[in-house]
Each structure stands twice: as C-alpha cells, then as structure tokens.
Amino acid sequence: MTTTGFTDPRPVYARATEQAAALIKTVRPEHLTAPTPCTEFDVRALLSHVVGATRRIAVVGEGGDGLAVEPVAHGVADDGWATAYEEVRVRVLNAWESDERMTSPVRVPWGEVPGHAALSGYVMEIVTHTWDLAEALGHPIELDPELAEFALTTARRVLPASRPRDAETPFDAPREAAEDADTYGQLAAWLGRAPLARA
C-alpha cells in the first residue's frame, strides 16, 4: 500500500467509492428530499454534488482542468443516481491508475499538490459524504471503519485545528465529538458536522 514516501491512496479510494456506490443503491425516491448533515444539501442535492465532484476528480486525473468542472450533476433522473455514480467512479479509477499520476502535480480547489495528496483529499471527501448520506438514510449499511480512519488522518493533516476555516473552506469549524463517537463520528465532528436529530 505504500510507495516511495507516501501511502498510496488508490486502493483506499476504490474501496471508498465501492462503499458509496453500495449506499447510493439503497436510495429510494422518497429519500430524495430528506435532510442531510451537510446542511445546504438534501439527499438529491448531495447526490448531485457527489456525482459532479467525482466527475471533476476524473478530469483532474485525466490531466484536464478540473476547476472548470462544476461539482454538481444536472439532468440525472431520480432513479438514475446509482448508474450515474458508478460511471463516474470507474472513470476516476481509470484516470488515476498510473503511478506517474501519483507524483505529478495537479490543480485542485485547494491548490497545486502531488497527485497522491489530491486523491487522499478526495478520499476524505467521499468518505465524509458517504457518512452524510448514511445519516440521511438511517444507516442502511454498515460503514467500513478503516476508511474513516484514513479520512480522519487526512482531515487532521490538511485541516488542523490551528487553521482557520473561512468561506473558501468547504467544511465548517470543528465540533466536539460525542464521547462515544466512532471514527465516522469523529471525522464528521472534525469537519463541522453533527448527526441528524432523530425523533
């Protein structure tokens, strides 16, 4: 899993997207207007962001200008989210397959970084959004704790507590995690999220 000087994020990203794909397959039409912990998104908007942002990651990996890709998906039918996500996640896996892509610099919204750092950041993003979706759906599948551990390590490195989070940061200020929070709960809290209130 390690290459020269860094942990290879590609196997982790593949597992994270497999988990997200399995969860997306459980979405039913009546879920689409439900709230998520990502307060600006209901389930439909969250799925649109996940598919659109994954398309952006594919373009970055293909050597294109990912910043020109809007991180939302338009025109996806209510029953088409699983297919749309499967298509773009496979495109990402193909785009980031080469070892050279891991060390070459790429432009992402937070700057120019080596490919492995960019893809590690995208692991953090998809794992976090998977938790968002799982919360909205009532946790229909068990989430892989190792993915949350990788994402939390990345989050603490790229968004340390000492770094202010402003309007340009796509995550809110850290919250205090519950004492009994699992790794996903700790990740969510670090990125400013809170579990949905349940009746």
N, C-alpha and C positions, 0 to 999 in steps of 0.2 A: 504494500500500500504506500510505501514511501519511495520517493525518487531522490535525486540529489538535492538535499537541503530543504525539502518541503514534503508535506503529506499530500499525496495525490488525491484531489477531491473527486475525480471522475467516478470511481465506484460508489462513493457516498451519494453523489448527485443522482446516479442511476437508481439507487435504492430509494432515495427520497422522492424521486418522480414516480417510481412504481407505487410507493405508498400513497402519494397524492392521487394518482390515477385510480387506484382501488377505492379511495374515498369518494372521488367525484362520481364514480359509477353508482354510488348509493343515493345521489341527489334525485329527489322526485320533484315534479312541478310545484307542489305545494310548499316546498322548502325555499323556493327562489326569492321570495320577498321577506324571508326571516332575517333578523338582525345578526350581525357577527361582532366579535370583539374589536375588529377593525372598524371603528365607529362610522367612517364615511361610506362603508360598503354594506349593502345587504348581500345575500348569498349570490344573487345573479351578478351584481357588480363585482363581487370578489372573484367569481369565476372568470368574468371578462378580464379583470386585471391579471389573474394568474395566466390565462392563455396569452394575452397580449404581451405580458412581460417575458414569458417563455419564448415567444417569437423574437423579441428583442435579443434575448440571450443567444438564440440560434444565429441571428445576423452578426452579432459580435464574434461568435466562434467561426463564422464563415469569412470573417475579415471585412465585413461591411460596417456601415455607420449605424450602430445600434441606437445611438441617441436620436436618430431620425425616425425611429420606430415608436409609434405611440403605444404605451403599455396598457392598451385596452383592446378588446376584440369586438368588432362590430358584425352584425348580421348572423350571429350564431343562434340557431333555433333553441327553444327551451329544452328539447330532448337531444341536443347535439353537443353538449359540453364535453362529455366523455370522449367522443370521437375527436373533437377539436383539440383537446389537450393531448390525447395520445399522439396525434400527428405532429404537434409542435415539440413534444418532449423527445420523440425519436429523432426529429431533425436536430435538436440540440446535441444528443448523444453522438450523432454522426459528425456534427460540426466541430466538436471538441475532442475527437478521437485521437488526433496526432499528438505525440509527445512534444513536438515543436510548439504547438499551441499553448502548452502549459508554461513555457518560459518566455514566449513572445509577449511584448506589451500590447495591451488592448485598452480602448477607451470605454469606460463605463460611467454611469452618472456620478460616481464619487471620485473620478479622476482617471489617470493612466496608471495601470498596475499590471504586473505579470498575469498571465492567463490563469495560473493556479489560484492566485489571490482573488481574481474576479469570480471564478467558478465557486470558490469557497463562500464568497459573499452570496452567491445565488443559491447555494445550499441553505444558508441561513434564511434567506427569503422564502423559499418554497416550504421549508420545514415549519416556519412560523405561520405562513398562510394555511398550511395543512391543519395546524392546530386551530387557527381561526375557524376554518370550515368545520372541523370536528366539533368544536364548541357549538356552532350554529345548528348542527345536525343531531346533537345529543350523543356524540361519540359512538357511532355505529360500528367502528372497527377499532381494534387495539393498535396504538401507535408505537413505533419502534423507538425505545429509549436511546439507543446508540446514535440515532440520527439527531435527536435533541441534544445529546452531549457534544457532538461535533458542532452543531449550530450555536450552542451556548458558548463554547470555547471561541468560535469565530466572533460572535457578538461582543464578547468581553474584550477581544483584541481590537476590533475595528471601532467599537463604540464604548470606550472605557468610561467609567463613572465620572472621570475628570473632564471629559469632553462635553461642552455644552451642545444641546440639541436645539436647532433653530428650525425655521420654516423650510430650509433646504434638506433637513434630515427626515427621511421617510418613516421614522419611528419616534414615538413620544418619549418623554423623560422616564427614567426607570421608576418602577413602583416597588413597594415592599412585597416580596413574595410571601405567601402564607407559609406558616411553619411546616405544614405537611405537604407542601407543593412538591410534585415530582419534577423531573428535569424539564418537561414541557412547560409546567407552571413557572419554573424559574426563568426559562427562556422568555416566556410571554411577559413576565414582570420586568425583566431586564429591558425589553423593547417597548415598555409602556402600556402593556395590555392587561386587562383584568378579565377573569372568567365572567360569562354572562350570568346574570341573576336568574335563578330558577324558582318558579312558583312552588 
